[in-house]
Amino acid sequence: MSEENNKLVFRQLIEEGFNKGNLGALDEIYSPGFIEHQDGIMPPTMEGLKGAIISLRAPFPDLNLTIEEITASGDKTWARITGRGTHRGSFMG
């Protein structure tokens, strides 16, 4: 995939997954062998990513992530993101 396509896919993850809670869209965006390379907070699978989204949207039902800056280099994509939401439930104890 091109760097521009990687940025588009990342934007779709943020908008559909995190902002809208549309987890089914992630199955359309990513391949079945998806591997998350974040810091190990969650299992590095699609189910782990979906679980992370659920765990954020439960206490912050109006969660909205805004991409402030995004860049891609080769197969890596990075973004600076601002998150906003109303704390309505238990979060990290």
N, CA, C and O atoms as a CHARMM CRD file, in Angstrom:
* protein
*
  372
    1    1 MET  N      0.82900  -1.17500   0.00000 PROA 1      0.00000
    2    1 MET  CA     0.00000   0.00000   0.00000 PROA 1      0.00000
    3    1 MET  C      0.87900   1.24700   0.00000 PROA 1      0.00000
    4    1 MET  O      1.98200   1.24600   0.54700 PROA 1      0.00000
    5    2 SER  N      0.37900   2.29400  -0.61400 PROA 2      0.00000
    6    2 SER  CA     1.10600   3.55400  -0.64500 PROA 2      0.00000
    7    2 SER  C      0.98200   4.26900   0.69500 PROA 2      0.00000
    8    2 SER  O      0.09800   3.96000   1.49400 PROA 2      0.00000
    9    3 GLU  N      1.85900   5.21000   0.93100 PROA 3      0.00000
   10    3 GLU  CA     1.80700   5.98300   2.17600 PROA 3      0.00000
   11    3 GLU  C      0.49100   6.75000   2.27500 PROA 3      0.00000
   12    3 GLU  O     -0.08300   6.84700   3.36000 PROA 3      0.00000
   13    4 GLU  N      0.00800   7.29300   1.16500 PROA 4      0.00000
   14    4 GLU  CA    -1.26900   8.02000   1.19000 PROA 4      0.00000
   15    4 GLU  C     -2.42600   7.08400   1.52200 PROA 4      0.00000
   16    4 GLU  O     -3.35000   7.46300   2.24100 PROA 4      0.00000
   17    5 ASN  N     -2.37400   5.87700   1.00400 PROA 5      0.00000
   18    5 ASN  CA    -3.41100   4.89600   1.31500 PROA 5      0.00000
   19    5 ASN  C     -3.34500   4.49900   2.79500 PROA 5      0.00000
   20    5 ASN  O     -4.38100   4.32600   3.43800 PROA 5      0.00000
   21    6 ASN  N     -2.13000   4.35500   3.33200 PROA 6      0.00000
   22    6 ASN  CA    -1.98200   4.02800   4.75200 PROA 6      0.00000
   23    6 ASN  C     -2.60000   5.12100   5.62200 PROA 6      0.00000
   24    6 ASN  O     -3.24600   4.81900   6.62500 PROA 6      0.00000
   25    7 LYS  N     -2.41000   6.38300   5.25100 PROA 7      0.00000
   26    7 LYS  CA    -3.00400   7.48300   6.01600 PROA 7      0.00000
   27    7 LYS  C     -4.52300   7.44700   5.91800 PROA 7      0.00000
   28    7 LYS  O     -5.21700   7.71600   6.89800 PROA 7      0.00000
   29    8 LEU  N     -5.03500   7.12100   4.74900 PROA 8      0.00000
   30    8 LEU  CA    -6.49300   7.02200   4.56600 PROA 8      0.00000
   31    8 LEU  C     -7.06800   5.91800   5.45600 PROA 8      0.00000
   32    8 LEU  O     -8.08900   6.11700   6.11500 PROA 8      0.00000
   33    9 VAL  N     -6.41800   4.76700   5.47400 PROA 9      0.00000
   34    9 VAL  CA    -6.87900   3.65000   6.30100 PROA 9      0.00000
   35    9 VAL  C     -6.84200   4.02700   7.78200 PROA 9      0.00000
   36    9 VAL  O     -7.75400   3.68700   8.53600 PROA 9      0.00000
   37   10 PHE  N     -5.79000   4.72600   8.19200 PROA 10     0.00000
   38   10 PHE  CA    -5.68500   5.15600   9.58600 PROA 10     0.00000
   39   10 PHE  C     -6.82500   6.12200   9.93000 PROA 10     0.00000
   40   10 PHE  O     -7.42800   6.02200  10.99800 PROA 10     0.00000
   41   11 ARG  N     -7.11000   7.04500   9.02700 PROA 11     0.00000
   42   11 ARG  CA    -8.22100   7.99000   9.25000 PROA 11     0.00000
   43   11 ARG  C     -9.54800   7.23800   9.38400 PROA 11     0.00000
   44   11 ARG  O    -10.38700   7.59400  10.21200 PROA 11     0.00000
   45   12 GLN  N     -9.73300   6.20400   8.57200 PROA 12     0.00000
   46   12 GLN  CA   -10.95900   5.40600   8.65300 PROA 12     0.00000
   47   12 GLN  C    -11.04800   4.69800  10.00300 PROA 12     0.00000
   48   12 GLN  O    -12.12900   4.60700  10.58500 PROA 12     0.00000
   49   13 LEU  N     -9.92300   4.20000  10.50100 PROA 13     0.00000
   50   13 LEU  CA    -9.88600   3.56800  11.82200 PROA 13     0.00000
   51   13 LEU  C    -10.36200   4.55100  12.89000 PROA 13     0.00000
   52   13 LEU  O    -11.19900   4.21200  13.72600 PROA 13     0.00000
   53   14 ILE  N     -9.83400   5.74900  12.85600 PROA 14     0.00000
   54   14 ILE  CA   -10.19200   6.75200  13.86500 PROA 14     0.00000
   55   14 ILE  C    -11.66100   7.14400  13.73100 PROA 14     0.00000
   56   14 ILE  O    -12.39100   7.16300  14.72200 PROA 14     0.00000
   57   15 GLU  N    -12.09300   7.45500  12.52100 PROA 15     0.00000
   58   15 GLU  CA   -13.46700   7.94000  12.32700 PROA 15     0.00000
   59   15 GLU  C    -14.50600   6.84500  12.56000 PROA 15     0.00000
   60   15 GLU  O    -15.44900   7.03900  13.32600 PROA 15     0.00000
   61   16 GLU  N    -14.34100   5.72000  11.91600 PROA 16     0.00000
   62   16 GLU  CA   -15.34100   4.65000  12.01700 PROA 16     0.00000
   63   16 GLU  C    -15.23900   3.89700  13.35100 PROA 16     0.00000
   64   16 GLU  O    -16.24700   3.67100  14.02200 PROA 16     0.00000
   65   17 GLY  N    -14.02400   3.51400  13.72400 PROA 17     0.00000
   66   17 GLY  CA   -13.85100   2.69900  14.92500 PROA 17     0.00000
   67   17 GLY  C    -13.99000   3.48800  16.20700 PROA 17     0.00000
   68   17 GLY  O    -14.87900   3.22200  17.01500 PROA 17     0.00000
   69   18 PHE  N    -13.11600   4.45600  16.39400 PROA 18     0.00000
   70   18 PHE  CA   -13.10000   5.18800  17.65700 PROA 18     0.00000
   71   18 PHE  C    -14.23000   6.20600  17.76300 PROA 18     0.00000
   72   18 PHE  O    -14.90800   6.25800  18.78900 PROA 18     0.00000
   73   19 ASN  N    -14.44800   7.01000  16.73700 PROA 19     0.00000
   74   19 ASN  CA   -15.44000   8.08700  16.84600 PROA 19     0.00000
   75   19 ASN  C    -16.87900   7.60100  16.72300 PROA 19     0.00000
   76   19 ASN  O    -17.76000   8.09400  17.42600 PROA 19     0.00000
   77   20 LYS  N    -17.12400   6.64900  15.84600 PROA 20     0.00000
   78   20 LYS  CA   -18.49100   6.16700  15.64300 PROA 20     0.00000
   79   20 LYS  C    -18.78700   4.85400  16.36200 PROA 20     0.00000
   80   20 LYS  O    -19.95100   4.49700  16.54600 PROA 20     0.00000
   81   21 GLY  N    -17.75200   4.14000  16.76700 PROA 21     0.00000
   82   21 GLY  CA   -17.95500   2.83500  17.40100 PROA 21     0.00000
   83   21 GLY  C    -18.39800   1.76500  16.41900 PROA 21     0.00000
   84   21 GLY  O    -18.96800   0.75100  16.82200 PROA 21     0.00000
   85   22 ASN  N    -18.14400   1.97900  15.14600 PROA 22     0.00000
   86   22 ASN  CA   -18.53800   1.04300  14.09200 PROA 22     0.00000
   87   22 ASN  C    -17.44200  -0.01700  13.93200 PROA 22     0.00000
   88   22 ASN  O    -16.59600   0.08200  13.04200 PROA 22     0.00000
   89   23 LEU  N    -17.46800  -1.01900  14.79300 PROA 23     0.00000
   90   23 LEU  CA   -16.41800  -2.03500  14.78100 PROA 23     0.00000
   91   23 LEU  C    -16.47300  -2.91800  13.54300 PROA 23     0.00000
   92   23 LEU  O    -15.44200  -3.42200  13.09800 PROA 23     0.00000
   93   24 GLY  N    -17.65200  -3.11200  12.98600 PROA 24     0.00000
   94   24 GLY  CA   -17.77900  -3.91100  11.76600 PROA 24     0.00000
   95   24 GLY  C    -17.01300  -3.31900  10.59700 PROA 24     0.00000
   96   24 GLY  O    -16.54700  -4.05000   9.72300 PROA 24     0.00000
   97   25 ALA  N    -16.88100  -2.00300  10.57700 PROA 25     0.00000
   98   25 ALA  CA   -16.14800  -1.34700   9.48900 PROA 25     0.00000
   99   25 ALA  C    -14.67400  -1.73300   9.50600 PROA 25     0.00000
  100   25 ALA  O    -14.01700  -1.73600   8.46500 PROA 25     0.00000
  101   26 LEU  N    -14.15600  -2.05800  10.68900 PROA 26     0.00000
  102   26 LEU  CA   -12.74100  -2.42200  10.77500 PROA 26     0.00000
  103   26 LEU  C    -12.45100  -3.70300  10.01100 PROA 26     0.00000
  104   26 LEU  O    -11.36900  -3.86100   9.44600 PROA 26     0.00000
  105   27 ASP  N    -13.41200  -4.61800   9.99100 PROA 27     0.00000
  106   27 ASP  CA   -13.22800  -5.86400   9.24000 PROA 27     0.00000
  107   27 ASP  C    -13.14300  -5.59300   7.74500 PROA 27     0.00000
  108   27 ASP  O    -12.52300  -6.36100   7.01000 PROA 27     0.00000
  109   28 GLU  N    -13.76000  -4.51000   7.29000 PROA 28     0.00000
  110   28 GLU  CA   -13.71200  -4.14100   5.87400 PROA 28     0.00000
  111   28 GLU  C    -12.43700  -3.37100   5.54100 PROA 28     0.00000
  112   28 GLU  O    -11.95500  -3.41600   4.40900 PROA 28     0.00000
  113   29 ILE  N    -11.89700  -2.66800   6.52800 PROA 29     0.00000
  114   29 ILE  CA   -10.72400  -1.81800   6.31100 PROA 29     0.00000
  115   29 ILE  C     -9.42800  -2.63000   6.35400 PROA 29     0.00000
  116   29 ILE  O     -8.53500  -2.43200   5.53000 PROA 29     0.00000
  117   30 TYR  N     -9.33400  -3.54900   7.32500 PROA 30     0.00000
  118   30 TYR  CA    -8.09400  -4.28100   7.56800 PROA 30     0.00000
  119   30 TYR  C     -8.17300  -5.72600   7.10500 PROA 30     0.00000
  120   30 TYR  O     -9.25600  -6.30500   7.02600 PROA 30     0.00000
  121   31 SER  N     -7.02200  -6.29900   6.80200 PROA 31     0.00000
  122   31 SER  CA    -6.96000  -7.69600   6.40000 PROA 31     0.00000
  123   31 SER  C     -7.13200  -8.58800   7.62600 PROA 31     0.00000
  124   31 SER  O     -6.91000  -8.14600   8.75300 PROA 31     0.00000
  125   32 PRO  N     -7.53000  -9.85200   7.40900 PROA 32     0.00000
  126   32 PRO  CA    -7.74100 -10.77700   8.53600 PROA 32     0.00000
  127   32 PRO  C     -6.48400 -10.98400   9.39100 PROA 32     0.00000
  128   32 PRO  O     -6.59900 -11.29100  10.57800 PROA 32     0.00000
  129   33 GLY  N     -5.31600 -10.82500   8.82400 PROA 33     0.00000
  130   33 GLY  CA    -4.07000 -11.03100   9.55900 PROA 33     0.00000
  131   33 GLY  C     -3.53000  -9.77700  10.22500 PROA 33     0.00000
  132   33 GLY  O     -2.34400  -9.71000  10.55100 PROA 33     0.00000
  133   34 PHE  N     -4.38100  -8.78800  10.43000 PROA 34     0.00000
  134   34 PHE  CA    -3.99200  -7.52100  11.04400 PROA 34     0.00000
  135   34 PHE  C     -3.19400  -7.75000  12.32500 PROA 34     0.00000
  136   34 PHE  O     -3.56500  -8.57800  13.15700 PROA 34     0.00000
  137   35 ILE  N     -2.08800  -7.00300  12.47600 PROA 35     0.00000
  138   35 ILE  CA    -1.28200  -7.04900  13.69600 PROA 35     0.00000
  139   35 ILE  C     -1.09200  -5.61800  14.17400 PROA 35     0.00000
  140   35 ILE  O     -0.63200  -4.76100  13.41900 PROA 35     0.00000
  141   36 GLU  N     -1.44700  -5.35800  15.43700 PROA 36     0.00000
  142   36 GLU  CA    -1.26700  -4.04100  16.05800 PROA 36     0.00000
  143   36 GLU  C      0.13100  -3.97900  16.64400 PROA 36     0.00000
  144   36 GLU  O      0.54800  -4.89800  17.34900 PROA 36     0.00000
  145   37 HSD  N      0.85700  -2.91300  16.36400 PROA 37     0.00000
  146   37 HSD  CA     2.23100  -2.77600  16.84600 PROA 37     0.00000
  147   37 HSD  C      2.35700  -1.71400  17.92300 PROA 37     0.00000
  148   37 HSD  O      3.43200  -1.14600  18.11500 PROA 37     0.00000
  149   38 GLN  N      1.26700  -1.44300  18.62700 PROA 38     0.00000
  150   38 GLN  CA     1.31500  -0.47400  19.71300 PROA 38     0.00000
  151   38 GLN  C      2.00600  -1.09400  20.91100 PROA 38     0.00000
  152   38 GLN  O      2.52400  -2.20500  20.79900 PROA 38     0.00000
  153   39 ASP  N      2.03600  -0.44000  22.02400 PROA 39     0.00000
  154   39 ASP  CA     2.90000  -0.77900  23.14600 PROA 39     0.00000
  155   39 ASP  C      2.50400  -1.97400  24.00300 PROA 39     0.00000
  156   39 ASP  O      3.01300  -2.09700  25.11700 PROA 39     0.00000
  157   40 GLY  N      1.64800  -2.83800  23.55800 PROA 40     0.00000
  158   40 GLY  CA     1.34800  -4.05000  24.30900 PROA 40     0.00000
  159   40 GLY  C      0.25300  -3.92500  25.33900 PROA 40     0.00000
  160   40 GLY  O      0.10200  -4.80600  26.18600 PROA 40     0.00000
  161   41 ILE  N     -0.51600  -2.85000  25.29000 PROA 41     0.00000
  162   41 ILE  CA    -1.62900  -2.67600  26.21800 PROA 41     0.00000
  163   41 ILE  C     -2.72100  -3.70800  25.94000 PROA 41     0.00000
  164   41 ILE  O     -3.44000  -4.11800  26.85100 PROA 41     0.00000
  165   42 MET  N     -2.84000  -4.11700  24.70000 PROA 42     0.00000
  166   42 MET  CA    -3.90500  -5.02600  24.28500 PROA 42     0.00000
  167   42 MET  C     -3.30300  -6.13400  23.43700 PROA 42     0.00000
  168   42 MET  O     -2.17800  -5.99800  22.95600 PROA 42     0.00000
  169   43 PRO  N     -4.02400  -7.21700  23.24800 PROA 43     0.00000
  170   43 PRO  CA    -3.52800  -8.23900  22.32400 PROA 43     0.00000
  171   43 PRO  C     -3.34200  -7.61800  20.93100 PROA 43     0.00000
  172   43 PRO  O     -4.14400  -6.77300  20.53100 PROA 43     0.00000
  173   44 PRO  N     -2.32300  -8.01000  20.20000 PROA 44     0.00000
  174   44 PRO  CA    -1.99900  -7.36800  18.92600 PROA 44     0.00000
  175   44 PRO  C     -2.85500  -7.85100  17.75000 PROA 44     0.00000
  176   44 PRO  O     -2.36700  -7.96100  16.62600 PROA 44     0.00000
  177   45 THR  N     -4.11800  -8.13500  18.01300 PROA 45     0.00000
  178   45 THR  CA    -5.02000  -8.67100  16.99200 PROA 45     0.00000
  179   45 THR  C     -6.18100  -7.70600  16.75400 PROA 45     0.00000
  180   45 THR  O     -6.33500  -6.71200  17.46300 PROA 45     0.00000
  181   46 MET  N     -6.99100  -8.01600  15.74600 PROA 46     0.00000
  182   46 MET  CA    -8.17100  -7.20700  15.47900 PROA 46     0.00000
  183   46 MET  C     -9.11100  -7.22600  16.67200 PROA 46     0.00000
  184   46 MET  O     -9.69200  -6.19700  17.01700 PROA 46     0.00000
  185   47 GLU  N     -9.26800  -8.38000  17.30600 PROA 47     0.00000
  186   47 GLU  CA   -10.13000  -8.45000  18.48800 PROA 47     0.00000
  187   47 GLU  C     -9.57700  -7.60000  19.62900 PROA 47     0.00000
  188   47 GLU  O    -10.33800  -7.00100  20.38900 PROA 47     0.00000
  189   48 GLY  N     -8.25500  -7.54900  19.74600 PROA 48     0.00000
  190   48 GLY  CA    -7.63900  -6.69300  20.75600 PROA 48     0.00000
  191   48 GLY  C     -7.90400  -5.22200  20.48000 PROA 48     0.00000
  192   48 GLY  O     -8.19500  -4.45600  21.39900 PROA 48     0.00000
  193   49 LEU  N     -7.80300  -4.82300  19.21100 PROA 49     0.00000
  194   49 LEU  CA    -8.09600  -3.44200  18.82900 PROA 49     0.00000
  195   49 LEU  C     -9.55200  -3.09500  19.10100 PROA 49     0.00000
  196   49 LEU  O     -9.85300  -2.02800  19.63600 PROA 49     0.00000
  197   50 LYS  N    -10.44900  -3.99400  18.73400 PROA 50     0.00000
  198   50 LYS  CA   -11.87300  -3.76700  18.99700 PROA 50     0.00000
  199   50 LYS  C    -12.12900  -3.66000  20.49300 PROA 50     0.00000
  200   50 LYS  O    -12.91800  -2.82100  20.92800 PROA 50     0.00000
  201   51 GLY  N    -11.47200  -4.49700  21.28100 PROA 51     0.00000
  202   51 GLY  CA   -11.61600  -4.43700  22.72300 PROA 51     0.00000
  203   51 GLY  C    -11.13500  -3.10700  23.29300 PROA 51     0.00000
  204   51 GLY  O    -11.73700  -2.57300  24.22400 PROA 51     0.00000
  205   52 ALA  N    -10.05800  -2.57800  22.73800 PROA 52     0.00000
  206   52 ALA  CA    -9.54900  -1.27800  23.18500 PROA 52     0.00000
  207   52 ALA  C    -10.55300  -0.17200  22.87600 PROA 52     0.00000
  208   52 ALA  O    -10.76100   0.72800  23.69000 PROA 52     0.00000
  209   53 ILE  N    -11.16700  -0.23900  21.71200 PROA 53     0.00000
  210   53 ILE  CA   -12.17300   0.75700  21.34000 PROA 53     0.00000
  211   53 ILE  C    -13.37400   0.66500  22.28300 PROA 53     0.00000
  212   53 ILE  O    -13.87300   1.68300  22.76100 PROA 53     0.00000
  213   54 ILE  N    -13.82800  -0.54800  22.54400 PROA 54     0.00000
  214   54 ILE  CA   -14.96800  -0.74700  23.45300 PROA 54     0.00000
  215   54 ILE  C    -14.62400  -0.21300  24.84100 PROA 54     0.00000
  216   54 ILE  O    -15.44900   0.43900  25.48200 PROA 54     0.00000
  217   55 SER  N    -13.39700  -0.49100  25.30700 PROA 55     0.00000
  218   55 SER  CA   -13.01800  -0.06700  26.65800 PROA 55     0.00000
  219   55 SER  C    -12.89400   1.44700  26.77800 PROA 55     0.00000
  220   55 SER  O    -12.99700   1.97700  27.88400 PROA 55     0.00000
  221   56 LEU  N    -12.67600   2.15500  25.68200 PROA 56     0.00000
  222   56 LEU  CA   -12.64800   3.61500  25.70600 PROA 56     0.00000
  223   56 LEU  C    -14.03900   4.22200  25.53000 PROA 56     0.00000
  224   56 LEU  O    -14.37200   5.22600  26.15900 PROA 56     0.00000
  225   57 ARG  N    -14.84300   3.60400  24.67300 PROA 57     0.00000
  226   57 ARG  CA   -16.16200   4.17300  24.39300 PROA 57     0.00000
  227   57 ARG  C    -17.17300   3.90700  25.50700 PROA 57     0.00000
  228   57 ARG  O    -18.16700   4.62600  25.60900 PROA 57     0.00000
  229   58 ALA  N    -16.94600   2.89400  26.34400 PROA 58     0.00000
  230   58 ALA  CA   -17.88100   2.62700  27.44300 PROA 58     0.00000
  231   58 ALA  C    -17.89400   3.78100  28.44700 PROA 58     0.00000
  232   58 ALA  O    -18.97000   4.29400  28.75600 PROA 58     0.00000
  233   59 PRO  N    -16.73900   4.20800  28.96900 PROA 59     0.00000
  234   59 PRO  CA   -16.77000   5.32200  29.92200 PROA 59     0.00000
  235   59 PRO  C    -16.87000   6.69400  29.24700 PROA 59     0.00000
  236   59 PRO  O    -17.22900   7.67900  29.89300 PROA 59     0.00000
  237   60 PHE  N    -16.55800   6.75600  27.96900 PROA 60     0.00000
  238   60 PHE  CA   -16.60900   8.00700  27.20500 PROA 60     0.00000
  239   60 PHE  C    -17.49400   7.79400  25.97000 PROA 60     0.00000
  240   60 PHE  O    -16.98000   7.71100  24.85500 PROA 60     0.00000
  241   61 PRO  N    -18.80400   7.70400  26.15500 PROA 61     0.00000
  242   61 PRO  CA   -19.69000   7.35300  25.04000 PROA 61     0.00000
  243   61 PRO  C    -19.69200   8.36200  23.89100 PROA 61     0.00000
  244   61 PRO  O    -20.03100   8.01400  22.76000 PROA 61     0.00000
  245   62 ASP  N    -19.31500   9.60700  24.17700 PROA 62     0.00000
  246   62 ASP  CA   -19.24700  10.62200  23.11300 PROA 62     0.00000
  247   62 ASP  C    -17.80500  10.86400  22.67600 PROA 62     0.00000
  248   62 ASP  O    -17.47200  11.94500  22.18900 PROA 62     0.00000
  249   63 LEU  N    -16.95500   9.86000  22.85000 PROA 63     0.00000
  250   63 LEU  CA   -15.54000   9.96400  22.49000 PROA 63     0.00000
  251   63 LEU  C    -15.38500  10.49500  21.07100 PROA 63     0.00000
  252   63 LEU  O    -16.05400  10.04400  20.14100 PROA 63     0.00000
  253   64 ASN  N    -14.47800  11.47100  20.92800 PROA 64     0.00000
  254   64 ASN  CA   -14.17500  11.99700  19.60300 PROA 64     0.00000
  255   64 ASN  C    -12.67900  12.24500  19.53300 PROA 64     0.00000
  256   64 ASN  O    -12.13100  13.01800  20.31900 PROA 64     0.00000
  257   65 LEU  N    -12.02300  11.58700  18.58900 PROA 65     0.00000
  258   65 LEU  CA   -10.59500  11.76800  18.36100 PROA 65     0.00000
  259   65 LEU  C    -10.41300  12.62500  17.12100 PROA 65     0.00000
  260   65 LEU  O    -11.03200  12.38000  16.08600 PROA 65     0.00000
  261   66 THR  N     -9.56300  13.62800  17.23300 PROA 66     0.00000
  262   66 THR  CA    -9.25400  14.51100  16.11300 PROA 66     0.00000
  263   66 THR  C     -7.80100  14.31600  15.73200 PROA 66     0.00000
  264   66 THR  O     -6.91100  14.44900  16.57300 PROA 66     0.00000
  265   67 ILE  N     -7.55900  14.00600  14.48200 PROA 67     0.00000
  266   67 ILE  CA    -6.18400  13.86800  14.00100 PROA 67     0.00000
  267   67 ILE  C     -5.64600  15.27200  13.75000 PROA 67     0.00000
  268   67 ILE  O     -6.13100  15.99200  12.87700 PROA 67     0.00000
  269   68 GLU  N     -4.64400  15.64500  14.52600 PROA 68     0.00000
  270   68 GLU  CA    -4.02800  16.97300  14.39500 PROA 68     0.00000
  271   68 GLU  C     -2.92400  16.96600  13.34000 PROA 68     0.00000
  272   68 GLU  O     -2.69000  17.95600  12.64700 PROA 68     0.00000
  273   69 GLU  N     -2.25700  15.82300  13.24300 PROA 69     0.00000
  274   69 GLU  CA    -1.15100  15.69300  12.29900 PROA 69     0.00000
  275   69 GLU  C     -1.00100  14.21700  11.97800 PROA 69     0.00000
  276   69 GLU  O     -1.12700  13.37300  12.86500 PROA 69     0.00000
  277   70 ILE  N     -0.73600  13.89900  10.73100 PROA 70     0.00000
  278   70 ILE  CA    -0.54600  12.50200  10.34600 PROA 70     0.00000
  279   70 ILE  C      0.58200  12.43100   9.31800 PROA 70     0.00000
  280   70 ILE  O      0.70600  13.28900   8.44400 PROA 70     0.00000
  281   71 THR  N      1.38600  11.40200   9.44500 PROA 71     0.00000
  282   71 THR  CA     2.46300  11.19500   8.49700 PROA 71     0.00000
  283   71 THR  C      2.65100   9.69100   8.28500 PROA 71     0.00000
  284   71 THR  O      2.28600   8.88100   9.13700 PROA 71     0.00000
  285   72 ALA  N      3.20900   9.34700   7.16700 PROA 72     0.00000
  286   72 ALA  CA     3.49400   7.94400   6.87000 PROA 72     0.00000
  287   72 ALA  C      4.87600   7.85200   6.24200 PROA 72     0.00000
  288   72 ALA  O      5.30400   8.73200   5.49400 PROA 72     0.00000
  289   73 SER  N      5.55000   6.77600   6.56300 PROA 73     0.00000
  290   73 SER  CA     6.84600   6.49600   5.97700 PROA 73     0.00000
  291   73 SER  C      6.91300   4.99800   5.74100 PROA 73     0.00000
  292   73 SER  O      6.92100   4.20900   6.68500 PROA 73     0.00000
  293   74 GLY  N      6.95900   4.62100   4.49100 PROA 74     0.00000
  294   74 GLY  CA     6.93500   3.19700   4.17500 PROA 74     0.00000
  295   74 GLY  C      5.64900   2.57700   4.66900 PROA 74     0.00000
  296   74 GLY  O      4.56100   3.03400   4.31800 PROA 74     0.00000
  297   75 ASP  N      5.76200   1.53300   5.48600 PROA 75     0.00000
  298   75 ASP  CA     4.56600   0.85900   5.99800 PROA 75     0.00000
  299   75 ASP  C      4.19200   1.30900   7.41500 PROA 75     0.00000
  300   75 ASP  O      3.38100   0.66400   8.08000 PROA 75     0.00000
  301   76 LYS  N      4.78600   2.42100   7.87300 PROA 76     0.00000
  302   76 LYS  CA     4.48100   2.93600   9.20500 PROA 76     0.00000
  303   76 LYS  C      3.68100   4.22900   9.08100 PROA 76     0.00000
  304   76 LYS  O      3.96800   5.08000   8.23900 PROA 76     0.00000
  305   77 THR  N      2.66600   4.35400   9.94600 PROA 77     0.00000
  306   77 THR  CA     1.83900   5.55800   9.97100 PROA 77     0.00000
  307   77 THR  C      1.79900   6.05500  11.40300 PROA 77     0.00000
  308   77 THR  O      1.64800   5.26600  12.33600 PROA 77     0.00000
  309   78 TRP  N      1.93300   7.34900  11.58000 PROA 78     0.00000
  310   78 TRP  CA     1.96500   7.96600  12.89600 PROA 78     0.00000
  311   78 TRP  C      1.02400   9.15600  12.88400 PROA 78     0.00000
  312   78 TRP  O      0.88600   9.83500  11.86600 PROA 78     0.00000
  313   79 ALA  N      0.38200   9.40700  14.00100 PROA 79     0.00000
  314   79 ALA  CA    -0.51300  10.56000  14.09900 PROA 79     0.00000
  315   79 ALA  C     -0.45200  11.17100  15.48500 PROA 79     0.00000
  316   79 ALA  O     -0.26100  10.47700  16.48300 PROA 79     0.00000
  317   80 ARG  N     -0.61800  12.47600  15.52600 PROA 80     0.00000
  318   80 ARG  CA    -0.80700  13.20200  16.78300 PROA 80     0.00000
  319   80 ARG  C     -2.29900  13.46700  16.87600 PROA 80     0.00000
  320   80 ARG  O     -2.88700  14.08800  15.99100 PROA 80     0.00000
  321   81 ILE  N     -2.90300  12.99300  17.95300 PROA 81     0.00000
  322   81 ILE  CA    -4.36500  12.98800  18.06800 PROA 81     0.00000
  323   81 ILE  C     -4.79000  13.66100  19.36800 PROA 81     0.00000
  324   81 ILE  O     -4.15400  13.48700  20.40800 PROA 81     0.00000
  325   82 THR  N     -5.86800  14.42900  19.29600 PROA 82     0.00000
  326   82 THR  CA    -6.50100  14.99000  20.48500 PROA 82     0.00000
  327   82 THR  C     -7.78700  14.22200  20.73700 PROA 82     0.00000
  328   82 THR  O     -8.60400  14.05000  19.83300 PROA 82     0.00000
  329   83 GLY  N     -7.96200  13.76200  21.96900 PROA 83     0.00000
  330   83 GLY  CA    -9.18000  13.03700  22.32900 PROA 83     0.00000
  331   83 GLY  C    -10.04900  13.86700  23.26300 PROA 83     0.00000
  332   83 GLY  O     -9.55500  14.51500  24.18600 PROA 83     0.00000
  333   84 ARG  N    -11.35600  13.83500  23.00400 PROA 84     0.00000
  334   84 ARG  CA   -12.30900  14.53800  23.85200 PROA 84     0.00000
  335   84 ARG  C    -13.48700  13.61000  24.11100 PROA 84     0.00000
  336   84 ARG  O    -13.86800  12.81600  23.25000 PROA 84     0.00000
  337   85 GLY  N    -14.05700  13.71800  25.30100 PROA 85     0.00000
  338   85 GLY  CA   -15.23100  12.93000  25.63000 PROA 85     0.00000
  339   85 GLY  C    -15.68900  13.23200  27.04400 PROA 85     0.00000
  340   85 GLY  O    -14.92700  13.75700  27.85600 PROA 85     0.00000
  341   86 THR  N    -16.91700  12.90300  27.32900 PROA 86     0.00000
  342   86 THR  CA   -17.49800  13.11600  28.65200 PROA 86     0.00000
  343   86 THR  C    -17.36000  11.83500  29.46500 PROA 86     0.00000
  344   86 THR  O    -17.83300  10.77500  29.05400 PROA 86     0.00000
  345   87 HSD  N    -16.71100  11.93900  30.61600 PROA 87     0.00000
  346   87 HSD  CA   -16.46400  10.77400  31.46400 PROA 87     0.00000
  347   87 HSD  C    -17.77400  10.36900  32.14100 PROA 87     0.00000
  348   87 HSD  O    -18.27200  11.07800  33.01600 PROA 87     0.00000
  349   88 ARG  N    -18.32800   9.22800  31.73300 PROA 88     0.00000
  350   88 ARG  CA   -19.63000   8.78600  32.22800 PROA 88     0.00000
  351   88 ARG  C    -19.61700   7.41300  32.90800 PROA 88     0.00000
  352   88 ARG  O    -20.66800   6.90300  33.29600 PROA 88     0.00000
  353   89 GLY  N    -18.43700   6.81900  33.05100 PROA 89     0.00000
  354   89 GLY  CA   -18.38000   5.49300  33.66400 PROA 89     0.00000
  355   89 GLY  C    -16.98500   5.19000  34.17100 PROA 89     0.00000
  356   89 GLY  O    -16.09200   6.03400  34.10800 PROA 89     0.00000
  357   90 SER  N    -16.80700   3.98300  34.67300 PROA 90     0.00000
  358   90 SER  CA   -15.52400   3.57000  35.23000 PROA 90     0.00000
  359   90 SER  C    -14.45300   3.50000  34.15400 PROA 90     0.00000
  360   90 SER  O    -14.67500   2.96800  33.06600 PROA 90     0.00000
  361   91 PHE  N    -13.28600   4.04800  34.48100 PROA 91     0.00000
  362   91 PHE  CA   -12.16900   4.03800  33.54700 PROA 91     0.00000
  363   91 PHE  C    -10.87200   3.81800  34.32500 PROA 91     0.00000
  364   91 PHE  O    -10.48300   4.65100  35.14300 PROA 91     0.00000
  365   92 MET  N    -10.22200   2.71400  34.07100 PROA 92     0.00000
  366   92 MET  CA    -8.95800   2.37500  34.70100 PROA 92     0.00000
  367   92 MET  C     -9.06100   2.40100  36.23400 PROA 92     0.00000
  368   92 MET  O     -8.14200   2.83700  36.92700 PROA 92     0.00000
  369   93 GLY  N    -10.19500   1.92700  36.73800 PROA 93     0.00000
  370   93 GLY  CA   -10.39600   1.81700  38.16800 PROA 93     0.00000
  371   93 GLY  C    -10.84200   3.11200  38.78200 PROA 93     0.00000
  372   93 GLY  O    -11.05600   3.18000  39.99200 PROA 93     0.00000
